[in-house]
Amino acid sequence: MSKSFQTNDTLGEIVLQFPQAATLFKHYHLDFCCGGDRPLADVAQSRNLDAEALLQEVNEKYEAAQAIGLDVKDWMAIPYEGLIQHIVGTYHTYLKQEFPMLAESVAKVHRVHGEHHGAVLSVVHEKFDELRAGLEAHMQEEENVVFPQIIAYENAPSEEKRAALQQLLITLDREHEASGALLAAIREVTQDYALPDDACRTFAYVYRALEELESNLFEHIHLENNVLFVRLSA
């Protein structure tokens, strides 16, 4: 049986070894993607959580998963091309499908309910549009420039290619940080997606879809920041 986690383990390391921990971290609104390099103890303190209690909860779930023979994919060992195919096929495809539908609903809810909830919905509308525009450009850059260069590096490694990639990764990491800040702003202004009493079905759908988008992006950025980028920087 693998060793239990410690409070000095980073959130990214924990999720990498035990992906199901992501569900727990999402429950407590802990950023394991952009903030994946922070130790559990530091993150818990910043959120006014008991680090030892949180650690115990993580380890209990980890031990239960091991007891039933949980199969964990080792993303650190998978070839770059396979990891990239997974990121594009799973996460980029999801965003490309979700953004147009969600954008229409966000705009509709803002238009219909803006009179009574304008202070909240105007921020949601603005931040969502900014998030979408940034991520669409980000994904295009990855698919057309960065990912092909990573695969070329894997097929014929050189220090020159690696150095060029590391410069690109700095920009991508900053863009991830910007996306994380926008998600946090939406969650804050909606008070953790708390629906008002007069919310219609479309209003409820928008909040539910935005929260699902946040969850998906956390997993997406985790694989890039804490796996792909870490491997290329090692």
NUVO-30052 format. One record per residue (C-alpha): residue number from 0; residue in three letters; x, y, z. Coordinates in steps of 0.02 Angstrom, whole numbers, plus 32768, in hexadecimal, padded with zeros to 4 digits. Example, Ala and Ser with C-alpha at 12.3 -4.5 7.8 and 13.67 -1.06 7.14 Angstrom:
2
<node><pos>0</pos><code>ALA</code><X>8267</X><Y>7F1F</Y><Z>8186</Z></node>
<node><pos>1</pos><code>SER</code><X>82AC</X><Y>7FCB</Y><Z>8165</Z></node>
END
This chain:
234
<node><pos>0</pos><code>MET</code><X>8000</X><Y>8000</Y><Z>8000</Z></node>
<node><pos>1</pos><code>SER</code><X>8041</X><Y>80AD</Y><Z>7FD1</Z></node>
<node><pos>2</pos><code>LYS</code><X>806D</X><Y>8122</Y><Z>805E</Z></node>
<node><pos>3</pos><code>SER</code><X>7FEE</X><Y>819C</Y><Z>80A0</Z></node>
<node><pos>4</pos><code>PHE</code><X>7FF6</X><Y>8253</Y><Z>8072</Z></node>
<node><pos>5</pos><code>GLN</code><X>8042</X><Y>82DA</Y><Z>80E1</Z></node>
<node><pos>6</pos><code>THR</code><X>8014</X><Y>8390</Y><Z>80FD</Z></node>
<node><pos>7</pos><code>ASN</code><X>80B2</X><Y>83C7</Y><Z>80A1</Z></node>
<node><pos>8</pos><code>ASP</code><X>807A</X><Y>836D</Y><Z>8002</Z></node>
<node><pos>9</pos><code>THR</code><X>8039</X><Y>83E5</Y><Z>7F80</Z></node>
<node><pos>10</pos><code>LEU</code><X>7F87</X><Y>83DC</Y><Z>7F40</Z></node>
<node><pos>11</pos><code>GLY</code><X>7FC8</X><Y>83B5</Y><Z>7E93</Z></node>
<node><pos>12</pos><code>GLU</code><X>8031</X><Y>8323</Y><Z>7ED3</Z></node>
<node><pos>13</pos><code>ILE</code><X>7F9C</X><Y>82DD</Y><Z>7F32</Z></node>
<node><pos>14</pos><code>VAL</code><X>7F25</X><Y>82E7</Y><Z>7E9E</Z></node>
<node><pos>15</pos><code>LEU</code><X>7FAA</X><Y>829E</Y><Z>7E2B</Z></node>
<node><pos>16</pos><code>GLN</code><X>7FBC</X><Y>8204</Y><Z>7E9A</Z></node>
<node><pos>17</pos><code>PHE</code><X>7F05</X><Y>81FE</Y><Z>7ECE</Z></node>
<node><pos>18</pos><code>PRO</code><X>7E95</X><Y>8252</Y><Z>7E4B</Z></node>
<node><pos>19</pos><code>GLN</code><X>7DF8</X><Y>8237</Y><Z>7EB4</Z></node>
<node><pos>20</pos><code>ALA</code><X>7E3E</X><Y>82B7</Y><Z>7F30</Z></node>
<node><pos>21</pos><code>ALA</code><X>7E0A</X><Y>8339</Y><Z>7EAF</Z></node>
<node><pos>22</pos><code>THR</code><X>7D54</X><Y>831E</Y><Z>7EE0</Z></node>
<node><pos>23</pos><code>LEU</code><X>7D7C</X><Y>8343</Y><Z>7F96</Z></node>
<node><pos>24</pos><code>PHE</code><X>7DE3</X><Y>83DC</Y><Z>7F6B</Z></node>
<node><pos>25</pos><code>LYS</code><X>7D57</X><Y>841F</Y><Z>7EFD</Z></node>
<node><pos>26</pos><code>HIS</code><X>7CDE</X><Y>8407</Y><Z>7F8D</Z></node>
<node><pos>27</pos><code>TYR</code><X>7D49</X><Y>847B</Y><Z>7FF7</Z></node>
<node><pos>28</pos><code>HIS</code><X>7D6B</X><Y>84F0</Y><Z>7F63</Z></node>
<node><pos>29</pos><code>LEU</code><X>7E26</X><Y>84CD</Y><Z>7F68</Z></node>
<node><pos>30</pos><code>ASP</code><X>7E86</X><Y>84F7</Y><Z>7ECA</Z></node>
<node><pos>31</pos><code>PHE</code><X>7EED</X><Y>845E</Y><Z>7E9C</Z></node>
<node><pos>32</pos><code>CYS</code><X>7F11</X><Y>8497</Y><Z>7DEA</Z></node>
<node><pos>33</pos><code>CYS</code><X>7F5B</X><Y>8547</Y><Z>7DE8</Z></node>
<node><pos>34</pos><code>GLY</code><X>7F81</X><Y>8535</Y><Z>7EA2</Z></node>
<node><pos>35</pos><code>GLY</code><X>7FBA</X><Y>8482</Y><Z>7E92</Z></node>
<node><pos>36</pos><code>ASP</code><X>806C</X><Y>84AA</Y><Z>7EC8</Z></node>
<node><pos>37</pos><code>ARG</code><X>8035</X><Y>84E1</Y><Z>7F77</Z></node>
<node><pos>38</pos><code>PRO</code><X>8042</X><Y>8469</Y><Z>800C</Z></node>
<node><pos>39</pos><code>LEU</code><X>7F9E</X><Y>842C</Y><Z>8055</Z></node>
<node><pos>40</pos><code>ALA</code><X>7FC8</X><Y>8480</Y><Z>80FC</Z></node>
<node><pos>41</pos><code>ASP</code><X>7FDB</X><Y>852C</Y><Z>80AB</Z></node>
<node><pos>42</pos><code>VAL</code><X>7F3D</X><Y>851C</Y><Z>8044</Z></node>
<node><pos>43</pos><code>ALA</code><X>7ED7</X><Y>84E2</Y><Z>80DA</Z></node>
<node><pos>44</pos><code>GLN</code><X>7F15</X><Y>8575</Y><Z>8142</Z></node>
<node><pos>45</pos><code>SER</code><X>7EE7</X><Y>85F1</Y><Z>80B8</Z></node>
<node><pos>46</pos><code>ARG</code><X>7E35</X><Y>85AA</Y><Z>80B6</Z></node>
<node><pos>47</pos><code>ASN</code><X>7E26</X><Y>85A2</Y><Z>8175</Z></node>
<node><pos>48</pos><code>LEU</code><X>7E1E</X><Y>84E4</Y><Z>8170</Z></node>
<node><pos>49</pos><code>ASP</code><X>7E6A</X><Y>8469</Y><Z>81EB</Z></node>
<node><pos>50</pos><code>ALA</code><X>7EFD</X><Y>8420</Y><Z>8189</Z></node>
<node><pos>51</pos><code>GLU</code><X>7F06</X><Y>8381</Y><Z>81F1</Z></node>
<node><pos>52</pos><code>ALA</code><X>7E4C</X><Y>8360</Y><Z>81E0</Z></node>
<node><pos>53</pos><code>LEU</code><X>7E55</X><Y>837D</Y><Z>8124</Z></node>
<node><pos>54</pos><code>LEU</code><X>7EED</X><Y>830B</Y><Z>8117</Z></node>
<node><pos>55</pos><code>GLN</code><X>7E93</X><Y>8283</Y><Z>8178</Z></node>
<node><pos>56</pos><code>GLU</code><X>7DFF</X><Y>8290</Y><Z>8101</Z></node>
<node><pos>57</pos><code>VAL</code><X>7E72</X><Y>8280</Y><Z>806A</Z></node>
<node><pos>58</pos><code>ASN</code><X>7ECD</X><Y>81EB</Y><Z>80B3</Z></node>
<node><pos>59</pos><code>GLU</code><X>7E2D</X><Y>8192</Y><Z>80E6</Z></node>
<node><pos>60</pos><code>LYS</code><X>7DEA</X><Y>819F</Y><Z>8035</Z></node>
<node><pos>61</pos><code>TYR</code><X>7E93</X><Y>816B</Y><Z>7FEE</Z></node>
<node><pos>62</pos><code>GLU</code><X>7E9D</X><Y>80D1</Y><Z>805C</Z></node>
<node><pos>63</pos><code>ALA</code><X>7DE9</X><Y>80A2</Y><Z>802F</Z></node>
<node><pos>64</pos><code>ALA</code><X>7E13</X><Y>80B2</Y><Z>7F76</Z></node>
<node><pos>65</pos><code>GLN</code><X>7EAE</X><Y>8047</Y><Z>7F89</Z></node>
<node><pos>66</pos><code>ALA</code><X>7E4B</X><Y>7FC3</Y><Z>7FE6</Z></node>
<node><pos>67</pos><code>ILE</code><X>7DDC</X><Y>7FA8</Y><Z>7F4D</Z></node>
<node><pos>68</pos><code>GLY</code><X>7E6F</X><Y>7FA7</Y><Z>7ED6</Z></node>
<node><pos>69</pos><code>LEU</code><X>7E5C</X><Y>8053</Y><Z>7E89</Z></node>
<node><pos>70</pos><code>ASP</code><X>7EB3</X><Y>805D</Y><Z>7DE1</Z></node>
<node><pos>71</pos><code>VAL</code><X>7F0B</X><Y>8104</Y><Z>7DCA</Z></node>
<node><pos>72</pos><code>LYS</code><X>7F51</X><Y>8138</Y><Z>7D22</Z></node>
<node><pos>73</pos><code>ASP</code><X>8005</X><Y>8172</Y><Z>7D31</Z></node>
<node><pos>74</pos><code>TRP</code><X>8004</X><Y>8211</Y><Z>7CCA</Z></node>
<node><pos>75</pos><code>MET</code><X>80BA</X><Y>8232</Y><Z>7CF4</Z></node>
<node><pos>76</pos><code>ALA</code><X>80EC</X><Y>8195</Y><Z>7C93</Z></node>
<node><pos>77</pos><code>ILE</code><X>807A</X><Y>81A8</Y><Z>7BFC</Z></node>
<node><pos>78</pos><code>PRO</code><X>80CE</X><Y>81EC</Y><Z>7B5E</Z></node>
<node><pos>79</pos><code>TYR</code><X>80B3</X><Y>82A5</Y><Z>7B3E</Z></node>
<node><pos>80</pos><code>GLU</code><X>804E</X><Y>8282</Y><Z>7AA1</Z></node>
<node><pos>81</pos><code>GLY</code><X>7FD5</X><Y>8211</Y><Z>7AFF</Z></node>
<node><pos>82</pos><code>LEU</code><X>7FBF</X><Y>8291</Y><Z>7B89</Z></node>
<node><pos>83</pos><code>ILE</code><X>7FA1</X><Y>831B</Y><Z>7B0A</Z></node>
<node><pos>84</pos><code>GLN</code><X>7F21</X><Y>82B2</Y><Z>7AAD</Z></node>
<node><pos>85</pos><code>HIS</code><X>7EC5</X><Y>8298</Y><Z>7B52</Z></node>
<node><pos>86</pos><code>ILE</code><X>7EC7</X><Y>8352</Y><Z>7B7C</Z></node>
<node><pos>87</pos><code>VAL</code><X>7E88</X><Y>8386</Y><Z>7AD0</Z></node>
<node><pos>88</pos><code>GLY</code><X>7E0B</X><Y>82F9</Y><Z>7ABB</Z></node>
<node><pos>89</pos><code>THR</code><X>7DC2</X><Y>8306</Y><Z>7B6A</Z></node>
<node><pos>90</pos><code>TYR</code><X>7DD4</X><Y>83B9</Y><Z>7BA5</Z></node>
<node><pos>91</pos><code>HIS</code><X>7DE8</X><Y>8425</Y><Z>7B0A</Z></node>
<node><pos>92</pos><code>THR</code><X>7D57</X><Y>83CA</Y><Z>7AB6</Z></node>
<node><pos>93</pos><code>TYR</code><X>7CEA</X><Y>83E7</Y><Z>7B50</Z></node>
<node><pos>94</pos><code>LEU</code><X>7D0D</X><Y>84A2</Y><Z>7B52</Z></node>
<node><pos>95</pos><code>LYS</code><X>7CF1</X><Y>84B6</Y><Z>7A98</Z></node>
<node><pos>96</pos><code>GLN</code><X>7C47</X><Y>8463</Y><Z>7AA8</Z></node>
<node><pos>97</pos><code>GLU</code><X>7C15</X><Y>84B6</Y><Z>7B4B</Z></node>
<node><pos>98</pos><code>PHE</code><X>7C47</X><Y>856B</Y><Z>7B2E</Z></node>
<node><pos>99</pos><code>PRO</code><X>7BCB</X><Y>8598</Y><Z>7AA2</Z></node>
<node><pos>100</pos><code>MET</code><X>7B34</X><Y>854B</Y><Z>7AFC</Z></node>
<node><pos>101</pos><code>LEU</code><X>7B62</X><Y>8593</Y><Z>7BA4</Z></node>
<node><pos>102</pos><code>ALA</code><X>7B88</X><Y>8640</Y><Z>7B5C</Z></node>
<node><pos>103</pos><code>GLU</code><X>7AD9</X><Y>8649</Y><Z>7B14</Z></node>
<node><pos>104</pos><code>SER</code><X>7A8A</X><Y>861A</Y><Z>7BBB</Z></node>
<node><pos>105</pos><code>VAL</code><X>7AF8</X><Y>8691</Y><Z>7C20</Z></node>
<node><pos>106</pos><code>ALA</code><X>7AC4</X><Y>8720</Y><Z>7BAF</Z></node>
<node><pos>107</pos><code>LYS</code><X>7A0C</X><Y>86EE</Y><Z>7BB9</Z></node>
<node><pos>108</pos><code>VAL</code><X>7A0C</X><Y>86E5</Y><Z>7C77</Z></node>
<node><pos>109</pos><code>HIS</code><X>7A64</X><Y>878D</Y><Z>7C81</Z></node>
<node><pos>110</pos><code>ARG</code><X>79E3</X><Y>87D9</Y><Z>7C0D</Z></node>
<node><pos>111</pos><code>VAL</code><X>7949</X><Y>878E</Y><Z>7C62</Z></node>
<node><pos>112</pos><code>HIS</code><X>797E</X><Y>879B</Y><Z>7D18</Z></node>
<node><pos>113</pos><code>GLY</code><X>79F1</X><Y>8831</Y><Z>7D0F</Z></node>
<node><pos>114</pos><code>GLU</code><X>796F</X><Y>88A8</Y><Z>7D56</Z></node>
<node><pos>115</pos><code>HIS</code><X>796D</X><Y>884E</Y><Z>7DFE</Z></node>
<node><pos>116</pos><code>HIS</code><X>7A19</X><Y>87FC</Y><Z>7E00</Z></node>
<node><pos>117</pos><code>GLY</code><X>7A7F</X><Y>886F</Y><Z>7D93</Z></node>
<node><pos>118</pos><code>ALA</code><X>7B0C</X><Y>8889</Y><Z>7E10</Z></node>
<node><pos>119</pos><code>VAL</code><X>7B32</X><Y>87CF</Y><Z>7E0D</Z></node>
<node><pos>120</pos><code>LEU</code><X>7B05</X><Y>87A0</Y><Z>7D5B</Z></node>
<node><pos>121</pos><code>SER</code><X>7B63</X><Y>882E</Y><Z>7D09</Z></node>
<node><pos>122</pos><code>VAL</code><X>7C03</X><Y>87F0</Y><Z>7D5C</Z></node>
<node><pos>123</pos><code>VAL</code><X>7BDC</X><Y>873B</Y><Z>7D2D</Z></node>
<node><pos>124</pos><code>HIS</code><X>7BBD</X><Y>876F</Y><Z>7C79</Z></node>
<node><pos>125</pos><code>GLU</code><X>7C5B</X><Y>87D8</Y><Z>7C6F</Z></node>
<node><pos>126</pos><code>LYS</code><X>7CCD</X><Y>8758</Y><Z>7CC2</Z></node>
<node><pos>127</pos><code>PHE</code><X>7C87</X><Y>86C7</Y><Z>7C5F</Z></node>
<node><pos>128</pos><code>ASP</code><X>7CA1</X><Y>8721</Y><Z>7BB9</Z></node>
<node><pos>129</pos><code>GLU</code><X>7D53</X><Y>874B</Y><Z>7BED</Z></node>
<node><pos>130</pos><code>LEU</code><X>7D71</X><Y>8696</Y><Z>7C22</Z></node>
<node><pos>131</pos><code>ARG</code><X>7D2E</X><Y>8653</Y><Z>7B7E</Z></node>
<node><pos>132</pos><code>ALA</code><X>7D93</X><Y>86CA</Y><Z>7B11</Z></node>
<node><pos>133</pos><code>GLY</code><X>7E33</X><Y>86A7</Y><Z>7B70</Z></node>
<node><pos>134</pos><code>LEU</code><X>7E20</X><Y>85EB</Y><Z>7B70</Z></node>
<node><pos>135</pos><code>GLU</code><X>7DEF</X><Y>85E0</Y><Z>7AB9</Z></node>
<node><pos>136</pos><code>ALA</code><X>7E8E</X><Y>863F</Y><Z>7A89</Z></node>
<node><pos>137</pos><code>HIS</code><X>7EF1</X><Y>85D8</Y><Z>7B07</Z></node>
<node><pos>138</pos><code>MET</code><X>7EB5</X><Y>8531</Y><Z>7ABF</Z></node>
<node><pos>139</pos><code>GLN</code><X>7ED8</X><Y>856A</Y><Z>7A0E</Z></node>
<node><pos>140</pos><code>GLU</code><X>7F89</X><Y>8599</Y><Z>7A3E</Z></node>
<node><pos>141</pos><code>GLU</code><X>7FA2</X><Y>84F1</Y><Z>7A93</Z></node>
<node><pos>142</pos><code>GLU</code><X>7F5D</X><Y>8489</Y><Z>7A03</Z></node>
<node><pos>143</pos><code>ASN</code><X>7FB1</X><Y>84EA</Y><Z>7976</Z></node>
<node><pos>144</pos><code>VAL</code><X>8058</X><Y>8517</Y><Z>79C4</Z></node>
<node><pos>145</pos><code>VAL</code><X>8083</X><Y>84D1</Y><Z>7A70</Z></node>
<node><pos>146</pos><code>PHE</code><X>8046</X><Y>841E</Y><Z>7A66</Z></node>
<node><pos>147</pos><code>PRO</code><X>8095</X><Y>83FC</Y><Z>79BB</Z></node>
<node><pos>148</pos><code>GLN</code><X>813A</X><Y>843F</Y><Z>79FF</Z></node>
<node><pos>149</pos><code>ILE</code><X>812D</X><Y>83CC</Y><Z>7A97</Z></node>
<node><pos>150</pos><code>ILE</code><X>8110</X><Y>8335</Y><Z>7A27</Z></node>
<node><pos>151</pos><code>ALA</code><X>81A1</X><Y>836A</Y><Z>79B7</Z></node>
<node><pos>152</pos><code>TYR</code><X>820E</X><Y>8377</Y><Z>7A53</Z></node>
<node><pos>153</pos><code>GLU</code><X>81D7</X><Y>82CA</Y><Z>7A8B</Z></node>
<node><pos>154</pos><code>ASN</code><X>8203</X><Y>827F</Y><Z>79E2</Z></node>
<node><pos>155</pos><code>ALA</code><X>82AB</X><Y>82D8</Y><Z>79D3</Z></node>
<node><pos>156</pos><code>PRO</code><X>82E0</X><Y>8324</Y><Z>7A7A</Z></node>
<node><pos>157</pos><code>SER</code><X>8359</X><Y>83B6</Y><Z>7A81</Z></node>
<node><pos>158</pos><code>GLU</code><X>8384</X><Y>843A</Y><Z>7B01</Z></node>
<node><pos>159</pos><code>GLU</code><X>8358</X><Y>84C1</Y><Z>7A83</Z></node>
<node><pos>160</pos><code>LYS</code><X>82A7</X><Y>847E</Y><Z>7A6E</Z></node>
<node><pos>161</pos><code>ARG</code><X>8293</X><Y>8467</Y><Z>7B28</Z></node>
<node><pos>162</pos><code>ALA</code><X>82CB</X><Y>8519</Y><Z>7B4E</Z></node>
<node><pos>163</pos><code>ALA</code><X>8252</X><Y>855F</Y><Z>7ACD</Z></node>
<node><pos>164</pos><code>LEU</code><X>81C4</X><Y>84FA</Y><Z>7B19</Z></node>
<node><pos>165</pos><code>GLN</code><X>81EA</X><Y>8535</Y><Z>7BC8</Z></node>
<node><pos>166</pos><code>GLN</code><X>81D4</X><Y>85E9</Y><Z>7B8F</Z></node>
<node><pos>167</pos><code>LEU</code><X>812A</X><Y>85BE</Y><Z>7B46</Z></node>
<node><pos>168</pos><code>LEU</code><X>80F7</X><Y>8565</Y><Z>7BE6</Z></node>
<node><pos>169</pos><code>ILE</code><X>8113</X><Y>8604</Y><Z>7C4B</Z></node>
<node><pos>170</pos><code>THR</code><X>808E</X><Y>865C</Y><Z>7BE3</Z></node>
<node><pos>171</pos><code>LEU</code><X>8016</X><Y>85C9</Y><Z>7BED</Z></node>
<node><pos>172</pos><code>ASP</code><X>8029</X><Y>85C2</Y><Z>7CA9</Z></node>
<node><pos>173</pos><code>ARG</code><X>7FFE</X><Y>867B</Y><Z>7CB8</Z></node>
<node><pos>174</pos><code>GLU</code><X>7F64</X><Y>865E</Y><Z>7C4D</Z></node>
<node><pos>175</pos><code>HIS</code><X>7F30</X><Y>85CF</Y><Z>7CC0</Z></node>
<node><pos>176</pos><code>GLU</code><X>7F41</X><Y>8645</Y><Z>7D54</Z></node>
<node><pos>177</pos><code>ALA</code><X>7ED2</X><Y>86C3</Y><Z>7CFC</Z></node>
<node><pos>178</pos><code>SER</code><X>7E4E</X><Y>863D</Y><Z>7CDB</Z></node>
<node><pos>179</pos><code>GLY</code><X>7E54</X><Y>8607</Y><Z>7D91</Z></node>
<node><pos>180</pos><code>ALA</code><X>7E3C</X><Y>86BB</Y><Z>7DCB</Z></node>
<node><pos>181</pos><code>LEU</code><X>7DA3</X><Y>86CF</Y><Z>7D5B</Z></node>
<node><pos>182</pos><code>LEU</code><X>7D56</X><Y>862E</Y><Z>7D9D</Z></node>
<node><pos>183</pos><code>ALA</code><X>7D75</X><Y>8668</Y><Z>7E4F</Z></node>
<node><pos>184</pos><code>ALA</code><X>7D22</X><Y>8710</Y><Z>7E29</Z></node>
<node><pos>185</pos><code>ILE</code><X>7C87</X><Y>86B9</Y><Z>7DE5</Z></node>
<node><pos>186</pos><code>ARG</code><X>7C7C</X><Y>8646</Y><Z>7E7B</Z></node>
<node><pos>187</pos><code>GLU</code><X>7C91</X><Y>86D9</Y><Z>7EF2</Z></node>
<node><pos>188</pos><code>VAL</code><X>7C0D</X><Y>8749</Y><Z>7EA4</Z></node>
<node><pos>189</pos><code>THR</code><X>7B8F</X><Y>86BA</Y><Z>7E9B</Z></node>
<node><pos>190</pos><code>GLN</code><X>7BB4</X><Y>868B</Y><Z>7F51</Z></node>
<node><pos>191</pos><code>ASP</code><X>7BE6</X><Y>85DA</Y><Z>7F1F</Z></node>
<node><pos>192</pos><code>TYR</code><X>7B5D</X><Y>85D0</Y><Z>7E9B</Z></node>
<node><pos>193</pos><code>ALA</code><X>7ACE</X><Y>85EF</Y><Z>7F14</Z></node>
<node><pos>194</pos><code>LEU</code><X>7A2E</X><Y>8603</Y><Z>7EB0</Z></node>
<node><pos>195</pos><code>PRO</code><X>79B4</X><Y>8690</Y><Z>7ED9</Z></node>
<node><pos>196</pos><code>ASP</code><X>7901</X><Y>8662</Y><Z>7F04</Z></node>
<node><pos>197</pos><code>ASP</code><X>78BE</X><Y>869D</Y><Z>7E5D</Z></node>
<node><pos>198</pos><code>ALA</code><X>793B</X><Y>863A</Y><Z>7DF4</Z></node>
<node><pos>199</pos><code>CYS</code><X>78EF</X><Y>85E8</Y><Z>7D5A</Z></node>
<node><pos>200</pos><code>ARG</code><X>792B</X><Y>8545</Y><Z>7D0C</Z></node>
<node><pos>201</pos><code>THR</code><X>79A3</X><Y>859F</Y><Z>7C98</Z></node>
<node><pos>202</pos><code>PHE</code><X>79EC</X><Y>8600</Y><Z>7D2B</Z></node>
<node><pos>203</pos><code>ALA</code><X>7A06</X><Y>855B</Y><Z>7D88</Z></node>
<node><pos>204</pos><code>TYR</code><X>7A53</X><Y>850B</Y><Z>7CED</Z></node>
<node><pos>205</pos><code>VAL</code><X>7ACF</X><Y>859A</Y><Z>7CDB</Z></node>
<node><pos>206</pos><code>TYR</code><X>7B0C</X><Y>858C</Y><Z>7D8E</Z></node>
<node><pos>207</pos><code>ARG</code><X>7B17</X><Y>84CF</Y><Z>7D84</Z></node>
<node><pos>208</pos><code>ALA</code><X>7B72</X><Y>84D6</Y><Z>7CDD</Z></node>
<node><pos>209</pos><code>LEU</code><X>7BEC</X><Y>855A</Y><Z>7D1A</Z></node>
<node><pos>210</pos><code>GLU</code><X>7C16</X><Y>84EF</Y><Z>7DB1</Z></node>
<node><pos>211</pos><code>GLU</code><X>7C30</X><Y>8458</Y><Z>7D42</Z></node>
<node><pos>212</pos><code>LEU</code><X>7C9E</X><Y>84C2</Y><Z>7CD1</Z></node>
<node><pos>213</pos><code>GLU</code><X>7D07</X><Y>84F4</Y><Z>7D68</Z></node>
<node><pos>214</pos><code>SER</code><X>7D19</X><Y>843F</Y><Z>7D9D</Z></node>
<node><pos>215</pos><code>ASN</code><X>7D4C</X><Y>8408</Y><Z>7CEE</Z></node>
<node><pos>216</pos><code>LEU</code><X>7DCA</X><Y>8496</Y><Z>7CDF</Z></node>
<node><pos>217</pos><code>PHE</code><X>7E19</X><Y>846B</Y><Z>7D85</Z></node>
<node><pos>218</pos><code>GLU</code><X>7E3C</X><Y>83BB</Y><Z>7D45</Z></node>
<node><pos>219</pos><code>HIS</code><X>7E74</X><Y>83FE</Y><Z>7C9C</Z></node>
<node><pos>220</pos><code>ILE</code><X>7EEE</X><Y>847D</Y><Z>7CE1</Z></node>
<node><pos>221</pos><code>HIS</code><X>7F2D</X><Y>8401</Y><Z>7D63</Z></node>
<node><pos>222</pos><code>LEU</code><X>7F65</X><Y>838A</Y><Z>7CD8</Z></node>
<node><pos>223</pos><code>GLU</code><X>7FBE</X><Y>8417</Y><Z>7C7D</Z></node>
<node><pos>224</pos><code>ASN</code><X>800C</X><Y>8473</Y><Z>7D10</Z></node>
<node><pos>225</pos><code>ASN</code><X>8035</X><Y>83E2</Y><Z>7D84</Z></node>
<node><pos>226</pos><code>VAL</code><X>805B</X><Y>835B</Y><Z>7D04</Z></node>
<node><pos>227</pos><code>LEU</code><X>8085</X><Y>8398</Y><Z>7C55</Z></node>
<node><pos>228</pos><code>PHE</code><X>80DE</X><Y>8439</Y><Z>7C85</Z></node>
<node><pos>229</pos><code>VAL</code><X>8136</X><Y>83EA</Y><Z>7D1A</Z></node>
<node><pos>230</pos><code>ARG</code><X>817A</X><Y>835D</Y><Z>7CAD</Z></node>
<node><pos>231</pos><code>LEU</code><X>81BA</X><Y>83D8</Y><Z>7C2A</Z></node>
<node><pos>232</pos><code>SER</code><X>820C</X><Y>8443</Y><Z>7CB0</Z></node>
<node><pos>233</pos><code>ALA</code><X>8262</X><Y>83B3</Y><Z>7D0B</Z></node>
END
